[in-house]
Amino acid sequence: MTKKLNPERVDTVNPEWSAEDFAKAKPASDVLAGLFGNAQAKEMLKPKRGRPKSATTKEHVNVRLDSDVLAQFKASGPGWQTRMNAALADWLKTHKPDELKA
């Protein structure tokens, strides 16, 4: 028993595959080499896992901050760590770290 298709939901541009379509299908590894060349096909088929590598990596540190300073940055909403990094980078444009002695 076949299900009656709703004519409003039938995709005529990209119809659902039939068993015949699946039987004619070829693996991407067979098709891509002919379209893009072996080197490009190999690169395209290589699994990419995790977050993309950044050109400028960041370093994880533990730092102790005054609670009022931290509260103000956190109150500014998501992205507060990025804004704190930008504030420190901006300060370094006009100061040197050794100017500030604890």
TIRO-2110 file (N, C-alpha, C; in Angstrom, 1 decimal):
// TIRO-2110
0.8, -1.2, 0.0, N, 1, A
0.0, 0.0, 0.0, CA, 1, A
0.9, 1.2, 0.0, C, 1, A
0.8, 2.1, -1.0, N, 2, A
1.6, 3.3, -1.1, CA, 2, A
0.8, 4.4, -0.5, C, 2, A
1.6, 5.3, 0.1, N, 3, A
1.1, 6.5, 0.8, CA, 3, A
0.8, 7.5, -0.3, C, 3, A
-0.4, 8.1, -0.2, N, 4, A
-0.8, 9.2, -1.2, CA, 4, A
0.0, 10.4, -0.8, C, 4, A
0.7, 11.0, -1.9, N, 5, A
1.5, 12.2, -1.7, CA, 5, A
0.6, 13.5, -1.7, C, 5, A
1.0, 14.4, -0.8, N, 6, A
0.4, 15.7, -0.8, CA, 6, A
1.0, 16.5, -1.9, C, 6, A
0.2, 17.0, -2.9, N, 7, A
0.8, 17.7, -4.0, CA, 7, A
1.5, 19.0, -3.6, C, 7, A
1.1, 19.5, -2.5, N, 8, A
1.8, 20.8, -2.0, CA, 8, A
3.2, 20.5, -1.5, C, 8, A
3.5, 19.2, -1.1, N, 9, A
4.7, 18.9, -0.5, CA, 9, A
5.7, 18.1, -1.4, C, 9, A
5.2, 17.9, -2.6, N, 10, A
6.1, 17.1, -3.6, CA, 10, A
7.2, 18.1, -4.1, C, 10, A
8.4, 17.7, -4.0, N, 11, A
9.5, 18.5, -4.5, CA, 11, A
9.9, 18.0, -5.9, C, 11, A
9.5, 18.8, -6.9, N, 12, A
9.7, 18.4, -8.3, CA, 12, A
11.1, 18.6, -8.7, C, 12, A
11.8, 19.6, -8.0, N, 13, A
13.2, 19.9, -8.4, CA, 13, A
14.2, 18.8, -7.8, C, 13, A
13.9, 18.3, -6.6, N, 14, A
14.7, 17.3, -6.0, CA, 14, A
13.8, 16.2, -5.4, C, 14, A
13.3, 15.4, -6.2, N, 15, A
12.4, 14.3, -5.7, CA, 15, A
13.1, 13.3, -4.8, C, 15, A
12.3, 12.6, -4.1, N, 16, A
12.8, 11.6, -3.2, CA, 16, A
13.3, 10.4, -4.1, C, 16, A
14.5, 9.9, -3.6, N, 17, A
15.1, 8.8, -4.4, CA, 17, A
14.4, 7.5, -4.3, C, 17, A
14.4, 6.8, -5.4, N, 18, A
13.8, 5.5, -5.5, CA, 18, A
14.8, 4.5, -5.3, C, 18, A
14.5, 3.2, -5.2, N, 19, A
15.4, 2.1, -5.2, CA, 19, A
16.3, 2.1, -6.4, C, 19, A
15.8, 2.4, -7.5, N, 20, A
16.6, 2.5, -8.8, CA, 20, A
17.6, 3.6, -8.7, C, 20, A
17.3, 4.8, -8.1, N, 21, A
18.2, 5.8, -8.0, CA, 21, A
19.4, 5.4, -7.1, C, 21, A
19.1, 4.7, -6.0, N, 22, A
20.1, 4.3, -5.1, CA, 22, A
21.0, 3.2, -5.7, C, 22, A
20.4, 2.4, -6.6, N, 23, A
21.2, 1.4, -7.3, CA, 23, A
22.2, 2.0, -8.3, C, 23, A
21.8, 3.1, -8.9, N, 24, A
22.7, 3.8, -9.8, CA, 24, A
23.7, 4.7, -9.2, C, 24, A
23.6, 5.0, -7.9, N, 25, A
24.4, 5.9, -7.2, CA, 25, A
25.9, 5.4, -7.1, C, 25, A
26.9, 6.3, -7.1, N, 26, A
28.3, 5.9, -6.9, CA, 26, A
28.8, 6.6, -5.7, C, 26, A
29.8, 6.0, -5.0, N, 27, A
30.4, 6.6, -3.9, CA, 27, A
31.1, 8.0, -4.3, C, 27, A
31.1, 8.9, -3.4, N, 28, A
31.8, 10.2, -3.7, CA, 28, A
33.2, 10.0, -4.1, C, 28, A
33.9, 9.0, -3.5, N, 29, A
35.3, 8.8, -3.8, CA, 29, A
35.5, 8.5, -5.3, C, 29, A
34.5, 7.8, -5.9, N, 30, A
34.6, 7.5, -7.3, CA, 30, A
34.3, 8.7, -8.2, C, 30, A
33.4, 9.6, -7.8, N, 31, A
33.0, 10.7, -8.6, CA, 31, A
33.8, 11.9, -8.5, C, 31, A
34.3, 12.2, -7.3, N, 32, A
35.0, 13.5, -7.1, CA, 32, A
36.3, 13.6, -7.8, C, 32, A
37.0, 12.4, -7.9, N, 33, A
38.3, 12.4, -8.6, CA, 33, A
38.2, 12.8, -10.0, C, 33, A
37.1, 12.4, -10.7, N, 34, A
36.9, 12.7, -12.1, CA, 34, A
36.5, 14.2, -12.2, C, 34, A
35.9, 14.8, -11.2, N, 35, A
35.4, 16.2, -11.3, CA, 35, A
36.5, 17.2, -10.9, C, 35, A
37.3, 16.8, -9.9, N, 36, A
38.2, 17.8, -9.3, CA, 36, A
39.7, 17.4, -9.3, C, 36, A
40.0, 16.2, -9.7, N, 37, A
41.3, 15.6, -9.7, CA, 37, A
41.6, 14.9, -8.4, C, 37, A
42.6, 14.0, -8.4, N, 38, A
42.8, 13.1, -7.3, CA, 38, A
43.2, 13.9, -6.0, C, 38, A
44.1, 14.9, -6.1, N, 39, A
44.6, 15.6, -4.9, CA, 39, A
43.4, 16.3, -4.2, C, 39, A
42.6, 17.0, -5.0, N, 40, A
41.5, 17.8, -4.4, CA, 40, A
40.5, 16.9, -3.9, C, 40, A
40.2, 15.8, -4.6, N, 41, A
39.2, 14.8, -4.1, CA, 41, A
39.6, 14.2, -2.8, C, 41, A
40.9, 13.9, -2.7, N, 42, A
41.4, 13.3, -1.4, CA, 42, A
41.3, 14.3, -0.3, C, 42, A
41.6, 15.6, -0.5, N, 43, A
41.4, 16.6, 0.5, CA, 43, A
40.0, 16.8, 0.9, C, 43, A
39.1, 16.7, -0.1, N, 44, A
37.6, 16.9, 0.2, CA, 44, A
37.1, 15.8, 1.0, C, 44, A
37.6, 14.6, 0.8, N, 45, A
37.1, 13.4, 1.5, CA, 45, A
37.7, 13.2, 2.9, C, 45, A
38.8, 13.9, 3.2, N, 46, A
39.4, 13.8, 4.5, CA, 46, A
38.5, 14.3, 5.6, C, 46, A
38.3, 13.5, 6.6, N, 47, A
37.4, 13.9, 7.7, CA, 47, A
37.9, 15.1, 8.4, C, 47, A
37.1, 16.1, 8.7, N, 48, A
37.5, 17.3, 9.5, CA, 48, A
36.8, 17.2, 10.8, C, 48, A
37.6, 17.0, 11.8, N, 49, A
37.0, 16.9, 13.2, CA, 49, A
37.3, 18.1, 14.0, C, 49, A
36.4, 18.4, 14.9, N, 50, A
36.6, 19.4, 15.9, CA, 50, A
36.5, 20.8, 15.3, C, 50, A
36.9, 21.8, 16.2, N, 51, A
36.8, 23.2, 15.8, CA, 51, A
38.0, 23.5, 14.8, C, 51, A
37.7, 24.3, 13.8, N, 52, A
38.8, 24.7, 12.9, CA, 52, A
39.9, 25.4, 13.6, C, 52, A
41.2, 25.1, 13.2, N, 53, A
42.3, 25.7, 13.8, CA, 53, A
42.4, 27.2, 13.5, C, 53, A
42.6, 28.0, 14.5, N, 54, A
42.7, 29.4, 14.4, CA, 54, A
44.1, 29.9, 14.0, C, 54, A
44.2, 30.9, 13.2, N, 55, A
45.5, 31.4, 12.8, CA, 55, A
46.3, 32.0, 14.1, C, 55, A
45.5, 32.5, 15.0, N, 56, A
46.1, 33.0, 16.2, CA, 56, A
45.5, 32.2, 17.4, C, 56, A
46.3, 31.3, 17.9, N, 57, A
45.9, 30.5, 19.0, CA, 57, A
45.9, 31.3, 20.3, C, 57, A
45.1, 30.9, 21.2, N, 58, A
45.1, 31.5, 22.6, CA, 58, A
45.6, 30.5, 23.6, C, 58, A
46.0, 31.0, 24.7, N, 59, A
46.6, 30.2, 25.7, CA, 59, A
45.7, 30.2, 26.9, C, 59, A
45.6, 29.0, 27.5, N, 60, A
44.7, 28.9, 28.7, CA, 60, A
45.6, 29.3, 29.9, C, 60, A
45.0, 30.2, 30.8, N, 61, A
45.7, 30.6, 32.0, CA, 61, A
44.7, 30.7, 33.1, C, 61, A
45.2, 30.6, 34.3, N, 62, A
44.3, 30.8, 35.5, CA, 62, A
44.8, 32.2, 36.1, C, 62, A
43.9, 33.1, 36.3, N, 63, A
44.3, 34.4, 36.8, CA, 63, A
43.3, 34.8, 37.9, C, 63, A
43.7, 35.5, 38.9, N, 64, A
42.9, 36.0, 39.9, CA, 64, A
42.6, 37.5, 39.7, C, 64, A
41.3, 37.8, 39.7, N, 65, A
40.9, 39.2, 39.4, CA, 65, A
40.0, 39.7, 40.5, C, 65, A
40.0, 41.0, 40.7, N, 66, A
39.1, 41.6, 41.7, CA, 66, A
37.7, 41.3, 41.3, C, 66, A
36.9, 41.0, 42.3, N, 67, A
35.5, 40.6, 42.1, CA, 67, A
34.7, 41.7, 41.3, C, 67, A
34.9, 43.0, 41.7, N, 68, A
34.2, 44.0, 41.0, CA, 68, A
34.5, 44.2, 39.5, C, 68, A
35.8, 44.0, 39.2, N, 69, A
36.2, 44.0, 37.8, CA, 69, A
35.6, 42.9, 37.0, C, 69, A
35.7, 41.7, 37.6, N, 70, A
35.1, 40.5, 36.9, CA, 70, A
33.6, 40.6, 36.8, C, 70, A
32.9, 41.1, 37.8, N, 71, A
31.5, 41.3, 37.8, CA, 71, A
31.0, 42.2, 36.7, C, 71, A
31.8, 43.3, 36.5, N, 72, A
31.4, 44.3, 35.4, CA, 72, A
31.6, 43.6, 34.0, C, 72, A
32.6, 42.9, 33.8, N, 73, A
32.8, 42.2, 32.5, CA, 73, A
31.7, 41.2, 32.3, C, 73, A
31.4, 40.4, 33.3, N, 74, A
30.4, 39.3, 33.2, CA, 74, A
29.0, 40.0, 33.0, C, 74, A
28.8, 41.1, 33.6, N, 75, A
27.5, 41.8, 33.5, CA, 75, A
27.3, 42.3, 32.0, C, 75, A
28.3, 42.4, 31.3, N, 76, A
28.2, 42.9, 29.9, CA, 76, A
27.7, 41.8, 29.0, C, 76, A
27.5, 40.6, 29.5, N, 77, A
26.9, 39.5, 28.7, CA, 77, A
27.9, 38.5, 28.1, C, 77, A
27.3, 37.6, 27.3, N, 78, A
28.2, 36.6, 26.6, CA, 78, A
29.3, 37.3, 25.8, C, 78, A
30.5, 36.7, 25.8, N, 79, A
31.6, 37.3, 25.1, CA, 79, A
32.5, 38.1, 26.0, C, 79, A
32.2, 38.1, 27.4, N, 80, A
32.9, 39.0, 28.3, CA, 80, A
34.4, 38.6, 28.3, C, 80, A
34.8, 37.4, 28.1, N, 81, A
36.2, 37.0, 28.1, CA, 81, A
36.9, 37.7, 26.9, C, 81, A
36.3, 37.7, 25.7, N, 82, A
36.8, 38.3, 24.5, CA, 82, A
37.0, 39.8, 24.7, C, 82, A
36.0, 40.4, 25.4, N, 83, A
36.0, 41.8, 25.6, CA, 83, A
37.2, 42.2, 26.6, C, 83, A
37.3, 41.3, 27.6, N, 84, A
38.4, 41.5, 28.6, CA, 84, A
39.8, 41.4, 27.9, C, 84, A
39.9, 40.4, 27.0, N, 85, A
41.1, 40.3, 26.2, CA, 85, A
41.4, 41.5, 25.3, C, 85, A
40.3, 42.1, 24.7, N, 86, A
40.4, 43.3, 23.9, CA, 86, A
40.8, 44.5, 24.7, C, 86, A
40.3, 44.6, 26.0, N, 87, A
40.6, 45.7, 26.9, CA, 87, A
42.1, 45.6, 27.2, C, 87, A
42.6, 44.4, 27.5, N, 88, A
44.0, 44.3, 27.9, CA, 88, A
44.9, 44.6, 26.7, C, 88, A
44.5, 44.1, 25.5, N, 89, A
45.3, 44.4, 24.3, CA, 89, A
45.3, 45.9, 24.0, C, 89, A
44.2, 46.6, 24.2, N, 90, A
44.1, 48.0, 24.0, CA, 90, A
45.0, 48.8, 25.0, C, 90, A
45.1, 48.3, 26.3, N, 91, A
45.9, 48.9, 27.3, CA, 91, A
47.4, 48.8, 26.9, C, 91, A
47.7, 47.6, 26.3, N, 92, A
49.1, 47.4, 25.9, CA, 92, A
49.6, 48.2, 24.8, C, 92, A
48.7, 48.9, 24.0, N, 93, A
49.1, 49.8, 23.0, CA, 93, A
49.7, 51.0, 23.5, C, 93, A
49.3, 51.4, 24.7, N, 94, A
49.8, 52.7, 25.3, CA, 94, A
50.7, 52.5, 26.5, C, 94, A
50.8, 51.3, 27.0, N, 95, A
51.5, 51.0, 28.2, CA, 95, A
52.4, 49.8, 28.0, C, 95, A
53.4, 49.7, 29.0, N, 96, A
54.2, 48.5, 29.0, CA, 96, A
53.9, 47.7, 30.3, C, 96, A
53.9, 46.4, 30.3, N, 97, A
53.5, 45.6, 31.5, CA, 97, A
54.3, 46.0, 32.7, C, 97, A
55.6, 46.3, 32.5, N, 98, A
56.5, 46.6, 33.6, CA, 98, A
56.2, 48.0, 34.3, C, 98, A
55.3, 48.8, 33.6, N, 99, A
54.9, 50.1, 34.3, CA, 99, A
54.0, 49.8, 35.5, C, 99, A
53.3, 48.7, 35.5, N, 100, A
52.4, 48.5, 36.6, CA, 100, A
53.0, 47.5, 37.6, C, 100, A
53.5, 48.0, 38.7, N, 101, A
54.1, 47.2, 39.7, CA, 101, A
53.1, 46.9, 40.8, C, 101, A
53.1, 45.7, 41.2, N, 102, A
52.1, 45.3, 42.2, CA, 102, A
52.6, 45.6, 43.6, C, 102, A
END
